[in-house]
């Protein structure tokens, strides 16, 4: 019985140690996305897929990228195969790559 309790303690301490190392990971250095980043990111990604995957017109995809009552500015660049959506102080860009579709550019890392 004593050996089983010791084994439980070792397993518990190993688990707690693993969780602590996950919480303090140095990979979690991306800037937190706020509501505007989310709004413009979603608009950019969806408009990019509309323009380059589904191959709809610019007018249709710009209207498709408008998010509810927000007047999001959607700019489609057919030559570069990018879509940039901006609203107030936030701007996000998605890029089309053949075989992968549209990928949203990541938020910049913290300094």
C-alpha distances in whole Angstrom, upper triangle without the diagonal:
4,5,5,6,9,10,11,13,15,16,17,19,20,21,23,24,26,27,29,31,32,33,35,37,40,41,42,45,47,49,48,50,52,54,57,55,54,57,59,56,56,60,60,58,59,63,62,61,64,66,65,63,65,68,69,72,72,73,71,68,69,69,65,64,65,62,63,65,65,67,66,68,67,69,69,70,71,72,68,66,65,64,64,63,64,64,65,63,61,62,59,61,59,61,61,60,62,59,56,58,58,55,55,56,53,53,54,51,51,52
4,5,5,6,9,10,11,13,14,15,17,19,20,21,23,25,26,27,29,31,32,33,35,38,40,40,43,46,48,47,49,51,53,56,55,53,57,59,56,56,60,60,58,59,63,62,61,64,66,65,63,65,68,70,72,72,73,71,68,68,69,66,64,65,62,63,65,64,67,65,67,67,68,68,69,70,71,68,66,64,64,64,63,63,63,64,62,60,61,59,60,59,60,61,60,61,59,56,58,58,55,55,55,52,52,52,49,49,51
4,5,5,6,9,10,11,12,14,15,17,18,20,21,23,24,26,27,29,30,32,33,36,38,38,42,44,46,46,48,50,52,55,53,52,55,57,54,54,58,58,56,58,61,60,59,62,64,63,61,63,66,68,70,70,71,69,66,67,67,64,62,63,61,62,64,63,66,64,66,65,67,67,67,68,69,66,64,62,62,62,61,62,62,63,61,58,59,57,58,57,58,59,58,59,56,54,56,56,53,53,53,50,50,51,48,47,49
4,5,5,6,9,10,11,12,14,15,16,18,20,21,23,24,26,27,29,30,32,35,36,37,40,42,45,44,46,48,50,53,51,49,53,55,52,52,55,56,53,55,58,58,56,59,62,60,58,60,63,65,68,67,68,66,63,64,64,61,59,61,58,59,61,60,63,61,63,63,64,64,65,66,67,63,61,60,60,59,59,60,60,61,59,56,57,55,56,55,56,56,55,57,54,51,53,53,51,50,51,48,48,49,46,46,48
4,5,5,6,9,10,10,12,14,15,16,18,20,21,22,24,26,27,29,30,34,35,35,39,41,43,42,44,46,48,51,49,48,51,53,51,51,55,55,53,54,58,57,56,59,61,60,58,60,63,65,67,67,68,66,62,63,64,60,59,60,57,58,60,59,62,60,62,62,63,63,64,66,66,63,61,59,59,59,58,58,58,59,57,55,56,54,55,54,55,56,55,57,54,51,53,53,50,50,50,47,47,48,45,44,46
4,5,5,6,9,10,11,12,14,15,16,18,20,21,23,25,26,27,29,32,34,34,37,40,42,41,44,46,48,51,49,48,51,53,50,51,54,55,52,54,58,57,56,59,61,60,58,60,63,65,67,66,68,66,62,63,64,61,59,60,57,58,60,59,62,60,62,61,63,63,64,65,65,62,60,59,58,58,57,58,58,58,56,54,55,53,54,53,54,55,55,56,53,51,53,52,50,49,49,46,46,46,43,43,44
4,5,5,6,9,10,11,12,14,15,17,18,20,21,23,25,26,27,31,32,32,36,38,41,40,42,44,47,49,47,46,49,51,48,48,52,52,50,52,55,54,53,56,58,57,55,57,60,62,64,64,65,63,60,61,61,58,56,58,55,56,59,57,60,58,60,59,61,60,61,62,63,59,58,56,56,56,55,56,56,57,55,52,53,51,52,51,52,53,52,53,50,48,50,50,47,47,47,44,44,45,42,41,43
4,5,5,6,9,10,11,12,14,15,16,18,20,21,23,24,26,29,31,31,34,36,39,38,40,42,44,47,45,43,47,49,46,46,50,50,48,49,53,52,51,54,57,55,53,55,58,60,62,62,63,61,58,58,59,56,54,55,52,53,56,55,57,55,58,57,58,59,60,61,61,58,56,54,54,54,53,54,54,54,53,50,51,49,50,49,50,51,50,52,49,46,48,48,45,45,45,42,42,43,40,40,42
4,5,5,6,8,10,10,12,14,15,16,18,20,21,23,24,28,29,29,33,35,37,36,39,41,43,46,44,43,46,48,46,46,50,50,48,50,53,52,52,55,57,56,54,56,59,60,63,62,63,61,58,59,59,56,54,55,52,53,56,54,57,55,57,57,58,58,59,61,61,58,56,54,54,53,53,53,53,53,52,49,50,48,50,49,50,51,51,52,50,47,49,48,45,45,45,41,41,42,39,38,40
4,5,5,6,9,10,10,12,14,15,17,18,20,21,23,26,27,28,31,34,36,36,38,41,43,46,43,42,46,47,45,45,49,49,47,49,52,51,50,53,56,54,52,55,58,59,62,61,62,60,57,58,58,55,53,54,52,53,56,54,57,54,56,56,57,57,58,59,59,56,54,53,53,52,52,52,52,53,51,48,49,47,48,47,48,50,49,50,48,45,47,47,44,43,43,40,40,40,37,37,38
4,6,5,6,9,10,11,12,14,15,17,19,20,21,25,26,26,30,32,34,34,36,38,40,43,41,40,43,45,42,42,46,46,44,46,49,48,47,50,52,51,49,51,54,56,59,58,59,57,54,55,55,52,50,52,49,50,53,51,54,52,54,53,54,54,55,56,57,53,52,50,50,49,49,50,50,51,49,46,47,45,46,45,46,47,46,47,45,42,44,44,41,41,41,38,38,38,36,35,37
4,5,5,6,9,10,11,12,14,15,17,19,20,24,25,25,28,31,33,32,34,36,38,41,39,38,42,43,41,41,45,45,43,45,48,47,47,50,52,51,49,51,54,55,58,57,58,56,53,54,54,51,49,50,47,49,51,49,52,50,52,52,53,53,54,56,56,53,51,49,49,48,48,48,48,49,47,44,45,43,45,44,45,47,46,48,45,42,44,43,40,40,40,37,37,37,34,34,36
4,5,5,6,9,10,10,12,14,15,17,18,22,23,24,27,29,32,31,34,36,38,41,39,38,42,43,41,41,45,45,43,45,48,48,47,50,52,51,50,52,55,56,58,57,59,57,53,54,55,52,49,50,48,49,51,50,52,50,52,52,53,53,54,55,56,53,51,49,49,48,48,48,48,48,46,44,45,43,44,44,45,46,46,48,45,42,44,43,40,40,39,36,36,36,33,32,34
4,6,5,6,9,10,11,12,14,16,17,20,21,22,25,28,30,30,33,35,37,40,38,37,40,42,39,40,43,43,41,43,46,45,45,48,50,49,47,49,52,54,56,55,57,55,51,52,53,50,48,49,46,48,50,49,51,49,51,50,51,51,52,53,53,50,48,47,47,46,46,46,47,47,45,43,43,41,42,41,43,44,43,45,42,40,41,41,38,37,37,34,34,34,31,31,33
4,5,5,6,9,10,11,12,15,16,19,20,20,24,26,28,28,30,32,35,37,35,34,37,39,36,37,40,40,38,40,44,43,42,45,47,46,44,47,50,51,53,52,54,52,49,49,50,47,45,46,43,45,47,46,48,46,48,47,49,49,50,51,51,48,46,44,44,44,43,44,44,45,43,40,41,39,40,39,40,42,41,43,40,37,39,38,35,35,35,32,32,32,30,30,32
4,5,5,6,9,10,11,12,14,18,19,19,22,25,27,26,29,31,33,36,34,33,37,38,36,36,40,40,38,40,44,43,43,46,48,47,45,48,50,51,54,52,54,52,49,49,50,47,44,45,43,44,46,45,47,45,47,47,48,49,50,51,52,48,47,44,44,43,43,43,43,43,41,39,40,38,40,39,41,42,42,44,42,39,40,39,36,35,35,31,31,31,28,28,30
4,5,5,6,9,10,11,12,16,18,18,21,24,26,26,29,31,34,36,34,33,37,38,36,37,40,40,38,41,44,43,42,46,48,46,45,48,50,52,54,52,54,52,49,49,50,47,45,46,43,45,47,45,48,45,47,47,48,48,49,50,51,47,46,44,44,43,42,43,43,43,41,39,39,38,39,39,40,41,41,43,41,38,40,39,35,34,34,30,30,30,27,26,28
4,5,5,6,9,10,11,14,15,16,19,22,24,24,27,29,32,34,32,31,35,36,33,34,38,37,35,38,41,40,39,42,44,43,42,44,47,48,51,49,51,49,46,46,47,44,42,43,41,43,45,43,45,43,45,44,45,45,46,47,48,44,43,41,41,40,40,40,41,41,39,37,37,35,36,36,37,38,37,39,37,34,36,35,32,31,31,28,28,28,25,25,27
4,5,5,6,9,10,14,15,14,18,20,22,21,24,26,29,31,29,28,32,33,31,32,35,35,33,36,39,38,38,41,43,42,40,43,45,47,49,47,49,47,44,44,45,42,40,41,38,40,42,40,43,40,42,42,43,44,44,46,47,43,42,39,39,38,38,38,38,39,37,34,35,33,34,34,36,37,37,39,37,34,35,34,31,30,30,26,26,27,24,23,26
4,5,5,6,9,12,14,14,17,19,21,21,24,26,29,31,29,29,33,34,31,33,36,36,34,37,40,39,39,42,44,43,42,45,47,48,50,48,50,48,45,45,46,43,41,42,39,41,43,41,43,41,43,42,44,44,45,47,47,44,42,40,40,38,38,38,38,38,36,34,35,33,35,35,36,38,38,40,39,35,37,35,32,31,30,26,26,26,23,22,24
4,5,5,6,10,11,12,15,18,20,20,23,26,29,31,29,28,32,33,30,32,35,35,33,36,39,38,38,41,43,41,40,43,45,47,49,47,49,48,44,44,45,43,40,41,39,41,43,41,43,40,42,41,42,43,43,45,45,41,40,38,38,37,37,37,38,38,35,33,34,32,33,33,34,36,36,38,36,33,35,33,30,29,28,24,24,24,21,20,22
4,5,5,9,10,10,13,15,18,18,21,23,26,28,26,25,29,30,27,28,32,31,30,32,35,34,34,37,39,38,37,40,42,43,45,44,45,44,40,41,42,39,36,38,35,38,40,38,40,37,39,38,39,39,40,42,42,39,37,35,35,34,34,34,35,35,33,30,31,29,30,30,31,33,33,35,33,30,31,30,27,26,25,22,22,22,19,19,21
4,6,9,10,9,12,14,16,16,19,21,24,26,24,24,28,29,26,28,31,31,30,32,35,34,34,38,39,39,38,40,42,43,45,44,45,44,40,40,41,38,36,37,34,36,38,36,38,36,37,37,38,39,40,42,42,39,38,35,35,33,33,33,33,33,31,29,30,28,30,30,32,34,34,36,35,31,32,31,27,26,25,21,21,21,18,17,20
4,6,9,8,11,14,16,16,19,22,25,27,25,25,29,30,27,29,32,32,31,34,36,35,36,39,40,39,39,42,44,45,46,44,46,45,41,41,42,40,37,38,36,38,39,37,39,36,38,38,39,40,40,42,42,39,38,35,35,34,33,33,33,34,31,29,30,28,30,30,32,34,34,37,36,32,33,32,28,26,25,21,20,20,17,16,17
4,5,6,9,12,15,15,19,22,25,26,24,24,28,28,25,27,31,30,28,31,34,33,33,37,38,37,36,39,41,42,44,42,44,43,39,39,41,38,35,37,35,37,39,36,38,35,36,36,37,37,38,39,39,36,35,33,33,31,32,32,32,33,30,28,28,26,28,28,29,31,31,33,32,29,30,29,25,24,22,19,18,18,15,14,16
4,5,7,10,13,15,18,21,24,26,23,23,27,27,25,27,30,29,28,31,33,32,33,36,37,36,36,38,40,42,43,41,43,42,38,38,40,38,35,36,34,37,38,36,37,34,35,34,35,36,36,38,38,34,33,31,31,30,30,30,31,31,28,26,26,25,26,26,27,30,30,32,32,28,30,28,24,23,21,17,17,15,12,12,13
4,6,8,11,13,16,19,22,23,20,21,24,24,22,24,27,25,24,27,30,28,29,32,33,32,32,35,36,38,39,38,40,39,35,35,37,34,31,33,31,34,36,33,34,31,32,31,32,32,32,34,34,31,30,28,28,27,27,28,29,29,26,24,24,22,23,23,24,26,26,29,28,25,26,24,21,19,17,14,14,13,10,11,13
4,6,9,10,13,16,19,20,18,18,22,22,20,22,25,24,23,26,28,27,28,31,32,32,31,34,36,37,38,36,38,37,34,33,35,33,29,31,29,32,33,30,32,29,30,30,31,31,32,34,34,31,30,27,27,26,25,25,26,27,24,22,22,20,22,22,24,26,27,30,29,25,26,24,20,18,17,13,12,12,9,10,12
4,6,9,12,15,19,19,16,18,21,21,19,21,24,23,23,26,28,27,28,31,32,31,32,34,36,37,38,35,37,37,33,32,34,32,29,30,28,31,32,29,31,28,29,28,29,30,30,33,33,29,29,26,26,24,24,24,25,25,22,19,20,19,20,21,23,26,26,29,29,26,26,24,20,18,16,12,10,9,6,6,9
4,6,9,12,15,16,13,14,18,17,15,18,20,19,19,22,24,23,25,28,28,28,28,31,32,33,34,32,33,33,29,29,30,29,25,26,25,28,29,26,27,24,25,25,25,26,27,29,30,26,25,22,22,20,20,20,21,21,19,16,16,15,17,18,20,23,23,27,27,23,23,21,17,14,12,9,7,7,5,6,9
4,6,9,13,13,10,12,16,15,14,17,19,19,19,22,24,23,25,27,28,28,29,31,32,33,34,31,32,32,28,27,29,27,24,25,23,26,26,23,25,22,23,23,24,26,27,29,30,26,26,22,22,19,19,18,18,18,15,13,14,14,16,18,20,24,25,28,29,25,25,22,18,15,13,10,6,7,6,6,9
4,6,10,11,9,10,14,14,13,15,18,18,18,21,23,23,24,27,28,28,29,31,32,32,33,31,32,31,28,27,28,26,23,23,21,23,24,21,23,21,22,23,24,26,27,30,31,28,27,23,22,20,18,18,17,18,15,13,15,14,17,18,21,24,26,29,29,25,25,22,19,15,14,11,8,10,9,9,13
4,7,8,6,6,10,11,10,12,14,15,15,18,19,20,21,23,25,25,26,28,29,29,30,27,28,27,24,23,24,22,19,19,17,20,21,18,20,17,19,19,21,23,25,27,29,25,24,21,19,17,15,14,14,15,13,10,12,11,14,16,19,22,24,27,27,24,23,19,16,13,13,10,8,10,11,12,15
4,6,5,6,9,10,11,12,14,15,16,18,20,21,23,24,26,27,27,29,30,29,30,27,28,27,24,22,23,22,18,18,16,18,18,15,17,16,18,19,21,23,25,28,30,27,26,22,20,17,15,14,12,13,11,9,12,12,16,18,21,24,26,30,30,26,25,21,19,15,15,13,11,13,14,14,18
4,5,5,6,9,10,11,12,14,15,17,18,20,21,22,24,26,26,27,28,27,28,25,25,25,22,20,20,19,16,15,12,14,14,12,15,13,16,17,20,22,25,27,30,27,25,22,19,17,14,12,11,11,11,9,12,12,16,17,21,24,27,30,30,26,24,21,19,16,16,15,13,16,17,18,21
4,5,5,6,8,10,11,12,14,15,16,18,20,21,22,24,25,26,27,26,26,23,23,23,20,18,18,18,14,13,11,13,14,10,12,10,13,14,17,19,22,25,27,24,23,19,16,13,11,9,7,8,8,6,8,10,13,15,19,22,25,28,29,26,23,20,18,15,15,14,12,15,17,18,21
4,6,5,6,8,10,10,12,14,15,16,18,20,21,22,23,24,25,25,25,22,23,23,19,18,19,18,14,14,13,15,16,13,14,12,13,14,16,18,20,23,25,22,21,17,15,12,10,9,9,10,9,6,7,7,11,13,16,19,22,25,26,23,21,17,15,11,11,10,8,11,14,15,18
4,6,5,6,8,10,11,12,14,15,17,18,20,21,21,22,24,23,24,22,22,21,18,17,18,16,13,13,11,14,15,13,15,12,14,14,17,19,21,23,25,23,21,18,15,13,11,11,11,13,12,9,10,9,12,13,16,19,22,25,25,21,19,16,14,11,12,11,10,14,16,17,21
4,6,5,6,9,10,11,12,14,16,17,18,20,21,21,22,21,22,19,19,19,16,14,15,13,10,10,7,10,12,9,11,9,11,12,15,17,20,22,25,22,20,17,14,12,9,9,8,11,12,9,9,9,12,13,17,19,22,25,26,22,20,16,15,12,14,14,13,16,19,20,24
4,6,5,6,9,10,10,12,14,15,16,18,19,20,21,20,20,17,18,17,14,12,14,13,9,9,9,12,13,10,11,7,9,9,12,14,16,19,21,19,17,14,11,8,5,6,7,10,10,7,6,6,8,10,14,17,20,23,24,21,18,14,13,10,11,12,12,15,18,20,23
4,5,5,6,9,10,11,12,14,15,16,17,19,20,19,20,18,19,18,15,14,15,14,10,12,11,14,16,13,14,11,12,11,13,14,16,18,20,18,16,13,10,9,7,9,10,13,13,9,8,5,7,8,12,14,17,20,21,17,15,12,10,7,9,9,10,13,16,18,21
4,5,5,6,8,10,11,12,14,15,16,16,18,18,19,17,18,16,13,13,13,11,8,10,9,12,15,13,14,11,13,11,14,14,17,19,21,19,17,14,11,11,9,11,12,15,16,12,11,9,10,9,13,15,18,20,20,17,15,11,11,9,11,12,13,17,19,22,25
4,6,5,6,8,10,10,12,14,15,15,16,15,16,14,14,13,10,9,10,8,5,7,7,11,13,11,11,8,9,8,11,12,15,17,19,18,15,12,9,9,6,9,10,14,15,12,10,9,9,9,13,14,18,20,21,18,15,12,12,10,13,14,15,18,21,24,27
4,6,5,6,9,10,10,12,13,14,15,15,15,13,14,14,10,9,12,10,7,10,10,14,16,14,13,10,10,7,9,9,12,14,16,14,12,9,6,6,5,8,11,15,15,12,9,6,6,6,9,11,15,17,19,16,13,9,9,7,10,12,13,16,20,22,25
4,6,5,6,9,10,11,11,13,14,14,16,14,16,15,11,12,13,11,8,12,12,16,18,16,16,13,13,11,12,11,13,15,17,15,12,10,8,9,9,12,14,18,18,14,12,9,8,5,8,9,12,15,16,13,10,6,7,6,9,12,14,17,20,23,26
4,5,5,6,9,10,10,10,12,12,14,13,14,12,8,10,11,8,6,10,10,14,17,15,15,13,13,11,12,12,14,15,18,17,13,12,9,11,10,13,15,19,20,16,14,12,11,9,11,11,14,16,17,14,11,8,10,10,13,15,17,21,23,26,29
4,5,5,6,9,10,10,10,10,10,9,10,9,5,7,9,6,5,9,11,14,16,15,14,11,11,8,9,8,11,12,15,14,11,10,7,9,9,12,14,18,19,16,14,12,10,9,11,11,14,16,17,15,12,9,11,11,14,17,18,21,25,27,30
4,5,5,6,8,9,9,10,11,10,12,12,8,9,12,10,9,12,14,18,20,18,17,14,13,10,10,8,10,10,13,11,8,7,5,9,10,14,16,20,20,17,14,11,9,6,7,7,11,13,14,12,9,6,9,9,12,15,17,20,23,26,29
4,6,5,5,6,8,9,12,12,14,12,9,11,13,10,10,14,15,18,21,20,20,17,16,13,13,11,13,12,15,14,10,10,9,12,13,17,19,23,23,20,17,14,12,9,9,8,11,12,12,11,7,6,9,11,14,17,19,22,25,28,31
4,6,6,5,6,6,8,9,11,8,6,9,10,8,9,12,14,17,20,19,18,16,15,12,13,10,13,12,16,15,12,12,10,13,13,17,19,23,24,21,18,16,14,12,12,11,14,14,15,14,10,10,13,14,17,20,22,25,28,31,34
4,6,6,5,5,7,7,10,9,6,9,11,10,10,14,16,19,22,20,19,16,15,11,11,8,10,8,12,12,9,9,9,12,13,17,20,23,24,21,18,16,13,11,11,9,12,13,15,14,11,10,13,14,17,20,22,25,28,32,34
4,6,5,8,10,10,13,12,10,13,15,13,13,17,19,22,25,23,22,19,18,14,13,10,10,8,11,11,7,9,10,13,15,19,22,26,26,23,20,17,14,11,9,7,9,9,11,11,8,8,11,14,16,20,22,25,28,31,34
4,5,8,11,13,15,13,11,14,16,14,14,18,20,23,25,24,24,21,20,17,16,13,14,12,15,14,11,12,12,16,17,21,24,27,28,25,22,19,16,12,11,8,10,9,10,10,7,8,12,14,17,20,23,26,29,32,35
4,6,9,11,14,11,10,13,14,12,14,17,19,21,24,24,23,21,20,17,17,14,15,14,17,17,13,14,14,17,18,22,24,28,29,26,23,20,18,15,14,12,14,13,13,13,10,11,15,17,20,23,26,29,32,35,38
4,7,9,12,10,9,13,14,13,14,17,20,22,25,24,23,21,20,16,15,12,13,11,14,15,11,13,13,17,18,22,24,28,29,26,23,21,18,15,14,12,14,13,15,15,12,12,16,18,21,24,27,29,32,36,38
4,7,8,6,6,10,11,10,12,15,18,20,22,22,20,19,18,14,14,12,13,12,15,16,13,14,13,16,17,20,23,26,28,25,22,21,18,16,16,14,17,16,18,18,14,14,18,19,22,25,27,30,33,36,39
4,5,5,6,9,10,10,12,15,18,20,22,21,19,18,16,13,12,10,12,11,14,16,13,14,13,16,16,19,22,25,27,25,22,20,18,17,17,15,18,19,21,21,17,16,19,20,23,26,28,30,34,37,39
4,5,5,6,9,10,10,12,16,18,20,19,16,14,13,9,9,7,9,9,13,14,12,12,10,13,13,16,18,22,23,21,19,18,16,15,15,15,18,19,21,21,17,16,18,18,20,24,25,28,31,34,36
4,6,5,6,8,10,11,15,16,18,17,15,14,12,10,10,10,13,13,16,18,16,15,13,14,14,16,18,21,23,22,20,19,18,17,18,18,22,22,25,24,20,18,21,21,23,26,27,30,33,36,38
4,6,5,6,9,10,13,15,17,17,15,14,13,11,12,11,14,14,18,19,16,16,13,15,15,17,19,22,24,22,20,19,18,17,18,18,21,22,23,22,19,17,20,20,23,26,27,30,33,36,38
4,5,5,6,9,12,14,16,15,14,12,12,8,10,9,12,12,16,16,13,12,10,12,11,15,16,20,22,20,17,16,15,13,15,14,18,19,20,19,15,14,16,16,19,22,23,26,30,32,35
4,5,5,7,10,13,14,13,11,9,8,6,7,8,12,13,16,17,14,13,10,10,9,12,13,17,19,17,15,14,14,14,15,16,20,21,23,22,18,15,17,17,19,21,22,25,29,31,34
4,5,5,9,10,12,11,10,9,10,8,11,12,15,16,20,20,18,16,13,14,12,14,14,18,20,19,17,17,17,17,19,19,23,24,25,24,20,18,20,19,21,24,24,27,31,33,36
4,6,8,10,12,12,12,11,11,9,12,12,16,16,20,20,17,15,12,13,12,14,15,19,21,19,17,16,16,15,17,17,20,22,23,21,17,15,17,17,20,22,23,26,29,32,35
4,6,9,11,10,10,8,9,7,10,11,14,16,19,18,16,13,10,10,8,11,12,15,17,15,13,12,12,12,15,16,19,21,22,20,17,14,15,14,17,19,19,23,26,28,31
4,6,8,7,7,6,8,8,11,13,17,19,22,21,19,16,13,12,9,10,10,14,16,14,14,14,15,15,18,19,23,25,26,24,20,17,18,17,19,21,21,24,27,29,32
4,6,5,7,7,10,10,14,16,20,22,25,24,21,18,15,14,11,11,10,13,16,14,14,14,16,16,19,21,24,26,27,24,21,18,19,17,19,20,20,23,26,28,31
4,6,8,9,13,14,17,19,23,25,28,27,25,22,18,18,14,14,13,15,18,17,17,18,19,20,23,24,28,30,30,28,25,22,22,20,23,24,23,26,29,31,34
4,6,9,12,14,18,20,24,26,29,29,27,24,20,18,15,14,12,14,17,16,17,19,21,22,25,27,30,32,33,31,27,25,25,23,24,25,24,27,30,31,34
4,6,9,12,15,18,21,24,27,26,24,21,17,15,12,10,8,10,13,13,14,15,17,19,22,24,28,30,32,29,26,22,22,20,21,22,21,24,27,28,31
4,6,9,13,16,19,22,25,24,22,19,16,14,10,9,7,9,13,12,13,15,17,18,22,24,27,30,31,29,25,22,23,20,21,23,22,24,27,29,31
4,6,10,13,16,19,22,20,19,16,12,10,6,6,5,8,11,10,10,11,13,15,18,20,24,26,28,25,22,19,19,16,18,19,18,21,24,26,28
4,7,10,13,16,19,18,17,14,10,8,5,5,6,9,12,11,9,11,12,14,17,19,22,25,27,25,22,18,19,16,17,19,19,21,24,26,28
4,7,10,13,15,15,13,11,7,6,4,7,9,12,14,12,10,10,10,11,13,15,19,21,24,21,18,15,16,14,15,18,18,21,24,26,29
4,7,10,12,11,11,8,6,5,6,9,12,15,15,14,11,11,9,11,12,14,17,20,23,21,18,15,16,14,15,18,19,21,24,27,29
4,6,9,9,8,6,5,7,9,12,15,18,19,17,13,12,10,10,10,11,15,17,20,18,15,13,14,14,15,18,20,22,25,28,30
4,6,6,6,5,6,8,11,14,18,20,20,18,15,14,11,11,10,11,14,16,19,18,15,13,15,15,15,19,20,22,25,28,30
4,6,5,7,8,11,14,17,21,24,24,22,18,16,13,12,10,10,12,14,17,17,14,13,15,16,17,21,23,24,28,31,33
4,5,8,11,13,17,19,23,26,25,23,19,18,14,14,11,11,12,14,17,18,16,15,16,17,18,21,23,25,28,31,32
4,5,9,11,15,17,21,24,23,21,17,15,11,11,8,9,10,12,16,15,14,12,13,14,14,18,20,21,24,27,29
4,7,10,14,17,20,23,23,20,17,14,10,9,6,5,8,10,13,13,10,9,11,12,13,17,19,21,24,28,29
4,7,10,13,17,20,19,17,13,10,7,6,4,6,9,12,15,14,11,8,10,10,10,14,16,18,21,24,26
4,7,10,14,17,17,14,10,8,6,5,7,9,12,15,17,15,12,9,10,9,10,14,15,18,21,24,26
4,7,10,13,13,10,7,6,4,7,9,12,15,18,21,18,15,12,12,10,10,13,13,16,19,22,24
4,7,10,11,8,6,6,6,9,12,14,18,21,23,20,17,14,13,11,12,14,14,16,20,22,24
4,7,7,6,4,6,9,12,15,18,21,24,26,24,21,17,16,13,13,15,14,16,19,21,23
4,6,5,7,9,12,15,18,21,25,28,29,27,24,20,19,16,16,17,15,18,21,22,24
4,6,8,12,15,18,21,24,28,31,33,30,27,23,22,19,18,19,17,18,21,21,23
4,7,10,14,17,20,24,27,30,32,29,27,23,21,18,17,17,14,15,18,18,20
4,7,10,14,17,21,24,27,28,25,23,19,18,14,13,13,11,12,16,16,19
4,7,10,14,17,20,24,25,22,20,16,15,11,10,11,10,12,15,17,19
4,7,10,14,17,20,22,19,16,13,11,8,7,9,8,11,14,17,19
4,7,10,13,17,19,16,14,10,9,6,6,9,10,12,16,19,21
4,7,10,13,15,12,10,6,5,4,6,9,12,14,17,21,23
4,6,10,12,10,8,5,5,6,7,11,14,16,19,22,25
4,7,9,7,5,4,6,9,11,14,17,19,22,26,28
4,6,5,5,6,8,11,12,15,19,21,23,27,29
4,6,6,9,11,14,16,19,22,24,26,30,32
4,6,9,11,15,17,19,23,25,27,31,33
4,7,8,12,14,16,20,22,24,27,30
4,7,10,13,16,19,22,24,27,30
4,7,10,13,16,18,21,24,27
4,6,9,12,15,17,21,24
4,6,9,12,15,18,21
4,7,9,12,15,18
4,6,9,12,15
4,6,9,12
4,7,9
4,6
4
